[in-house]
Amino acid sequence: MRQSTATLEAFYNSRLGAAVGHRVRERISDLWGACDRQSVLGIGYSLPVLQLWQSEQQTCLAAIPEDMHQRATPSQAARRVVITPNHRLPFNDSEFDKIILMHALEEAEHPRHLMREAWRVLAPEGRMIVIVTNRRGVWSLNDGCAFGHGQPWTRGQLRQFLSDGLFQVTASSTAVFMPPVDWYLVTSASRLLERTGERLLPSFGGLILIEAVKRIYAEPDHRAPEQVYEAKTSRQGGSAMLKY
């Protein structure tokens, strides 16, 4: 059974969830920047990430599957939320420049169908970031937190899955190195723990983030670098220029 929007909203309103949201937004901001004049779609429960573009004028929508939706979303986000059927996204082909999947793939009943729908509504050469629970991280072992549910992934599994779905992987990283405990000493030091973890134990972050590009044909076994160490955002609002 999928987590509800009410459960996820309560998590991100907590001290621990707020720290997680900050760390994930930092990684996505490094990759995509402001996304000026681009349309962005979040699939699953992506509202904590879509905060990056609340003040922008471009199209920015959150598509929440109806089997997750339990009650009304916060008023400030309501105009950006669409409750969608579980089997199909109610958007035209190639409608969005960028897509984020968060709290989507791990608990999806039909992951390949979900990915096919994401491919359909993403523009050619459009970019997508998939955020999943890391099988190697401690967050996957704690079913009392938002990332302890569903099927966790390894980086290799997710890369292969995206390649099979006609996406070409372009960047790969892990995030959220703090332990999944709501202690003030942990959450207040989350930025320091993030920097330390990505340097010393880059494979053991709680979450995996992979960026991929929609291709008509994706090269098989295409692999992204193992870890993003530095990212600089392009002024045109496109994907970040990455240094490894």
LUMGUDREN-152926 format. One record per residue (C-alpha): y, z, x. Coordinates in steps of 0.001 Angstrom, whole numbers. Example, Ala and Ser with C-alpha at 12.3 -4.5 7.8 and 13.67 -1.06 7.14 Angstrom:
# LUMGUDREN-152926
<atom <-4500 7800 12300>>
<atom <-1060 7140 13670>>
# end
This chain:
# LUMGUDREN-152926
<atom <0 0 0>>
<atom <3428 -973 1359>>
<atom <6153 1540 2035>>
<atom <8864 1538 -599>>
<atom <12537 879 -59>>
<atom <13226 4489 -1071>>
<atom <10947 5799 1699>>
<atom <12465 3511 4315>>
<atom <16015 4246 3188>>
<atom <15333 7990 3528>>
<atom <13979 7452 7043>>
<atom <17020 5489 8235>>
<atom <19336 8073 6699>>
<atom <17671 10761 8818>>
<atom <18780 11665 12332>>
<atom <15676 10052 13851>>
<atom <15990 6878 11771>>
<atom <19673 6512 12635>>
<atom <18816 6676 16352>>
<atom <16115 4018 15884>>
<atom <18573 1782 14050>>
<atom <21114 2060 16868>>
<atom <18567 1124 19534>>
<atom <17245 -1882 17589>>
<atom <20736 -3155 16765>>
<atom <21652 -3011 20444>>
<atom <18739 -5290 21356>>
<atom <19511 -7799 18610>>
<atom <23222 -7804 19413>>
<atom <22357 -8625 23046>>
<atom <20432 -11672 21851>>
<atom <22558 -13023 19014>>
<atom <26046 -11604 19216>>
<atom <28363 -12143 16237>>
<atom <26524 -15100 14597>>
<atom <29879 -16608 13600>>
<atom <29674 -19235 10836>>
<atom <25887 -18925 10679>>
<atom <23647 -17912 7788>>
<atom <21324 -14956 8425>>
<atom <18344 -13808 6350>>
<atom <16481 -10509 6740>>
<atom <12935 -10349 5376>>
<atom <11207 -7049 4562>>
<atom <13468 -4028 4954>>
<atom <16186 -5304 7270>>
<atom <19293 -3509 5993>>
<atom <19599 -1271 9100>>
<atom <19849 -4408 11255>>
<atom <22044 -6464 8942>>
<atom <24768 -3845 9437>>
<atom <25651 -5868 12530>>
<atom <27224 -8547 10355>>
<atom <28611 -6616 7368>>
<atom <32185 -7510 8274>>
<atom <31473 -11193 8907>>
<atom <32189 -13944 6406>>
<atom <29007 -15956 6835>>
<atom <26007 -15759 4498>>
<atom <23998 -12630 5281>>
<atom <21184 -11712 2878>>
<atom <18304 -9232 2777>>
<atom <15152 -10472 1021>>
<atom <13082 -7477 -126>>
<atom <9614 -8220 -1573>>
<atom <9198 -6921 -5112>>
<atom <6206 -4755 -4143>>
<atom <8505 -2790 -1771>>
<atom <11418 -2404 -4145>>
<atom <11461 981 -5871>>
<atom <15068 1623 -6820>>
<atom <18562 251 -6418>>
<atom <19804 -231 -2885>>
<atom <23083 1392 -1738>>
<atom <26155 -75 -3428>>
<atom <27701 -1315 -178>>
<atom <24611 -3448 491>>
<atom <23811 -4504 -3098>>
<atom <25639 -7808 -2947>>
<atom <23560 -8777 81>>
<atom <20117 -7975 -1369>>
<atom <17718 -10303 -3194>>
<atom <14466 -8963 -4653>>
<atom <11923 -11730 -4093>>
<atom <8417 -12550 -5352>>
<atom <5700 -11499 -2928>>
<atom <4320 -15004 -2518>>
<atom <7472 -17114 -2095>>
<atom <11057 -16862 -886>>
<atom <13512 -18172 -3533>>
<atom <15519 -20249 -1073>>
<atom <15788 -23926 -239>>
<atom <14077 -25483 2759>>
<atom <15994 -25092 6051>>
<atom <18667 -22917 4397>>
<atom <19169 -20279 7130>>
<atom <20224 -20524 10764>>
<atom <18644 -17212 11736>>
<atom <15971 -14921 10301>>
<atom <14940 -11341 11075>>
<atom <11589 -9881 10008>>
<atom <11542 -6078 9970>>
<atom <9055 -3856 8111>>
<atom <7537 -7121 6944>>
<atom <4638 -8410 9013>>
<atom <2715 -5155 9590>>
<atom <2129 -4485 5892>>
<atom <2064 -8054 4576>>
<atom <-971 -8862 2441>>
<atom <-974 -12458 3714>>
<atom <801 -12564 7121>>
<atom <264 -16300 7687>>
<atom <1712 -17162 4297>>
<atom <4722 -14951 5019>>
<atom <5275 -16710 8324>>
<atom <4949 -20109 6694>>
<atom <7653 -19189 4184>>
<atom <9907 -17997 7002>>
<atom <9334 -21305 8817>>
<atom <10149 -23240 5626>>
<atom <13546 -21633 4963>>
<atom <14618 -21604 8629>>
<atom <16674 -24589 9813>>
<atom <15227 -26878 12513>>
<atom <15864 -25276 15916>>
<atom <16824 -22110 14021>>
<atom <16014 -18767 15630>>
<atom <13971 -15871 14336>>
<atom <13417 -12319 15600>>
<atom <10213 -10551 14558>>
<atom <10163 -6758 14898>>
<atom <6766 -5047 14709>>
<atom <5171 -1761 15710>>
<atom <3754 -1825 19231>>
<atom <38 -1033 19305>>
<atom <484 541 22758>>
<atom <3315 2843 21720>>
<atom <3094 6356 20273>>
<atom <4998 5353 17126>>
<atom <1946 3448 15857>>
<atom <-51 6711 15905>>
<atom <2326 8701 13700>>
<atom <1782 7861 10039>>
<atom <4534 10293 9119>>
<atom <7228 7887 10345>>
<atom <8334 4470 9141>>
<atom <6455 2580 11881>>
<atom <3099 4338 11515>>
<atom <1909 2175 8620>>
<atom <131 -1154 8428>>
<atom <-1193 -3223 11316>>
<atom <441 -2726 14744>>
<atom <554 -5639 17194>>
<atom <428 -6298 20910>>
<atom <2892 -8690 22477>>
<atom <154 -11195 23255>>
<atom <-1143 -11156 19676>>
<atom <2306 -11738 18230>>
<atom <3129 -14537 20676>>
<atom <-71 -16345 19776>>
<atom <489 -15797 16053>>
<atom <3968 -17306 16236>>
<atom <2781 -20240 18328>>
<atom <69 -20972 15756>>
<atom <2792 -20959 13082>>
<atom <4844 -23691 14819>>
<atom <7330 -21374 16501>>
<atom <8173 -21477 20192>>
<atom <8691 -18039 21707>>
<atom <11915 -17799 23725>>
<atom <12382 -14072 24478>>
<atom <10354 -10890 24339>>
<atom <11215 -7213 24663>>
<atom <10240 -3700 23607>>
<atom <12493 -1005 22182>>
<atom <12593 2630 20975>>
<atom <11176 4655 23872>>
<atom <11958 8084 22445>>
<atom <9055 9993 20849>>
<atom <8836 9931 17023>>
<atom <10103 13487 16502>>
<atom <13297 14451 14687>>
<atom <14601 16862 17317>>
<atom <18268 16945 18222>>
<atom <17541 16927 21957>>
<atom <15480 13746 21532>>
<atom <17772 11801 19196>>
<atom <20927 12712 21104>>
<atom <19331 11426 24323>>
<atom <17885 8257 22763>>
<atom <20111 5897 24772>>
<atom <19143 7545 28062>>
<atom <15468 7515 27072>>
<atom <15816 3826 26178>>
<atom <17205 2867 29581>>
<atom <14621 4968 31408>>
<atom <11704 3652 29364>>
<atom <12562 -16 29722>>
<atom <12709 387 33495>>
<atom <9677 2585 34070>>
<atom <7307 1921 31129>>
<atom <8406 -1393 29585>>
<atom <5091 -2007 27799>>
<atom <5114 1269 25887>>
<atom <8192 1047 23672>>
<atom <7572 1900 20049>>
<atom <8589 -1551 18811>>
<atom <8080 -5131 19943>>
<atom <10884 -7664 19418>>
<atom <10121 -11343 19891>>
<atom <12576 -14200 19419>>
<atom <11199 -17612 18518>>
<atom <12599 -21048 17652>>
<atom <11407 -23220 14787>>
<atom <9790 -26365 16123>>
<atom <8147 -29272 14391>>
<atom <5534 -28802 17087>>
<atom <5187 -25639 19187>>
<atom <3504 -25855 22567>>
<atom <217 -23903 22530>>
<atom <46 -20694 24580>>
<atom <3789 -20780 25274>>
<atom <4685 -17405 26745>>
<atom <7988 -15578 26921>>
<atom <8906 -13444 29913>>
<atom <7446 -9963 29670>>
<atom <10723 -8059 29517>>
<atom <14404 -8711 28960>>
<atom <16349 -6790 31604>>
<atom <19841 -8188 31005>>
<atom <21354 -10235 28233>>
<atom <24735 -11871 27886>>
<atom <25910 -13220 24547>>
<atom <27258 -16751 24364>>
<atom <30793 -17155 22998>>
<atom <29596 -19737 20505>>
<atom <27597 -17084 18645>>
<atom <24242 -18578 19597>>
<atom <21322 -16954 21301>>
<atom <22008 -14821 24307>>
<atom <21672 -16156 27814>>
<atom <18896 -14080 29340>>
<atom <18431 -12951 32921>>
<atom <15053 -11648 34131>>
# end
